[in-house]
């Protein structure tokens, strides 16, 4: 059997889990109170040219399951702005595809939800913070994060609240999210890619600090994942491939996991 056949056999023999949310005009966008996904008919089978169906789509480049490029929150070095660095020049098409595939390490952060009171207009009064001590305790029970690991934070937020509009307006940002100190720990371990099953890695009360930390390190952040509860803590392979849009700050794509057997 050739190497290609062996590789294909391994892939075909694995169980595939779709980790992507639905996108469309009636699905939560980013932000849900802002630019909604637009889909407009370009051509129908009967008009104006006929024979085929085609749409024009207009969306924020952080809609649906997507990853952030460093330029999303890091200004370029000549901007004179705080947190500016060379990372501010890195857009989606420059990301290393080798960082888009790797062993999935699923960190269950659901226990943090009960530590924060309910909000008046949001599910929680604020985002529970996934901090460095939380990850250090996780490591003591599950093993140390390793270079190349893709760390996925499981809160089941999208599984619970990502719904078509009007219910989709309740898909808010009060989900657990990592603090800058937690991101620094992962960077120290050699982690290059993190993911979350909520609207973003930013906290509702502080969207910037987690982004400045992760993107400042040149890490990839994949957001709006779902179905993380279908993955083992360790043992799955995570793959996310964003569209190759020139100069984009975010890349929509399809996230999947492969589980042996």
N, C-alpha and C positions, 0 to 999 in steps of 0.2 A: 504494500500500500504506500502511495506517495505521501510526502509530508503534507501536501495540500489536502489529500483525501483524509488523512488522519486528523488534521485540524478541523475539517468540515464534519467529520464523524463526531468529534468531541462537542462541537457547537450544536449539531442537530440532536445530540443525545442529552443536552442540558434542558432544564425547564426554564422557559422564558417568562419574565414578569414585566409587564408594562408599568413603568413608573411615571408616566406623563399624564397631566390633566388635559381635558378637552379645551380647545380654543375655538372661538367663533363669535359671531355678533351678539349672541345671547349668553355668553359665558363671562365670568369675572375677568376684567382687564387690569392693567397696571397703570395708574391706580384705579380702583373701581369707580371712584368719584370723578375721574378725569376722562382721558381719551378712551372711548370704547372702541373695540375692534369693529372695523367697518368692512363690509363685503358688498361689492357692487357689480352688477352684471356687465361684462364687457362685450360678450357675444353670446347669442342663443343659436340653437340649431336652425332657426328660421330668420334671425336678424342679428346684425346687419349683413354679415357675410354668410351666415348659415353653416351647416355641416358640423359644427362643434360648439361646445359650451365652455365659457371662460369667464373668470371673475377677476376683478381688481380688489386687492385686500389692503387695508390701511390699518396699521397697528403700531403701538409703542413697541420698541425693541426689547422691552422687558415684560411682555405679555406671555401668559401661559408658562409652560415649563421652559426655562431658559437659563443661561449662565451669564454672569456679569464679567465683562472685561475690566481690567484695572482702570481704564479711562472713564468708566462710569462715575467714579467718585474721587479719583485722584487727578488733580489738575496737572497740566504739563509744567516742566521746570521753569519755563520762561514766563509763567503767568503771574508770579509774585504772590500767589495765594498760599494759605496754610496747607500743609500736607502735600505740596507739589513735589513731584519727583519724575524721573524718567518713566516710571510706570504709567504716568499720565498720557504717554504716547502709544500705549499698547491697546489696540482695538481687537475685535473678535477674530479677524482673519489672521492675526499674528499669534494666537494662542497655540501652544504645542499640543498636537493631537495625542502625544504619548501621555499627557496628563489627563486625558479624557476617558481613559480606560484603566481600571485597576481593581484591586480587591476592595470590596465594600465592607466597611465596618459600621454597623448600625448602633448608635447610641440612643437608648430609650430615655427621652426627657419628659415623658408624660407625668412622672411624679411631681414635677415642678408646677404643673397646672394648679394643683390643690393648695399651693403655698401663697397664691395671690387671690384677693377677693374679686368677686364679680364686678364688672363695670356697669355704669349707668347706661351708656350707649354702645359699649363694646363688650365682648364676651368676658374679658378680664379687665381690671382697672389699669393694668400695665402689663408689659411683657415680662414673664419670669426670666431671669437671667441665667443662662448656662455659664457658670463661672469656672475658673481654673480649679478650685477645690472639687467641684462636681466631677470634672473630667479626671482629676487625679484619683478620686475615689473609684470612678468607673474603671480606671486602669488597674487598680489593685484587685478588682474582682474579675476582670476580663482580659488582662494583658495589656502591655504597652502599645500605644500607637507606633507604627513603623513607617519609614520613608516609602512613599508610593501608595499608602493607604488612602482610600477615598472615604472620608468620614461623613456619615449621613445622620442628621439629627431627626429622630422620629418623635413627633408629637401627635400624629393622626389628625392634624388640623385641617388639611385639605380633604382627607377622607370624610370628615365630619361636616365641614362648612362650605366646601367648593361645590356650588350648585348653580344651575342656570338662574338668570335674573327672573324675578326680583329677589329671590332668596339669596342670590349671589352677592348682593350688597352687604350681607352679614359676614362675608369672608374678610375679616379684618386683620389687623397687624398685631393683635394682642397675644399672639402665640409665643411660646418660648423661643429665645434666640440667643446666640452666643455673645458674651462680653468680649472686649478686646483682650483681656487676660487669658481667656480660654483659647482664643485664636492664636495668641502668642505661644501657648504651650504646644498647640498642634504644629505651628511653624517650627518650633524647636525640635519636634519629633521628625521633621522632614515631610509633613503632609502638605501636598500641593493643591488639593481639591477637596472642598467641603460641599455638602448639600443639605437642604432643609425642605420639609414638607409643609411649609407655610409660605406666606407672601414674599418673605425675604429674610436675609440674615440680620437685618437691622431690627432694633428694638422699637416698639411703638413709641416709647418715651425718648429714644435716642437712635435714630436711623443711621446716623453718620459714623459713630465710633467703631462699630463692628466692620463697616465697609472700609473705613480708612485703614483699619488694622489688616484685614484680609487682603484687600486689593493693593495696599501699600507694600505688602510682602510679595505681591505678584501671584497670589493664590487665585484659583478659579472658584467661584461660588455659584452653584446650581440651585435654583429656587423653584418653588411650586412643584415639587415632586409629590408623588402620592403612592399609596400601596407599600410603604416601607415596612408595614407590619407583616408583609408576606415574605420578608427576607430574614434569614438567620442573622444572629449577631455578627458572626464571621462565616465566610464560606461562599459568598456570592461574588460574582464579577459584575462591576458596575460599568456601564457604557453610556456616555452622553456625547452626541455629535451635533453641534450647533450649525445653523446655516452660515455659509461663508460670505457674509455681507461686508463689503469694503467700508472701513471706518466706523462700523457699528459699535456701540457700547454694550449691547446685549445681544445674545444669539438664541433665538428660538430653535428648538430641536426636539428630538425624541430620546427620552431616557429609558433604558431597559436594564434588567439584571439577568444574569444567567446563573442557574444553580445546578450543580452536578446532580445527575440522576433525576 
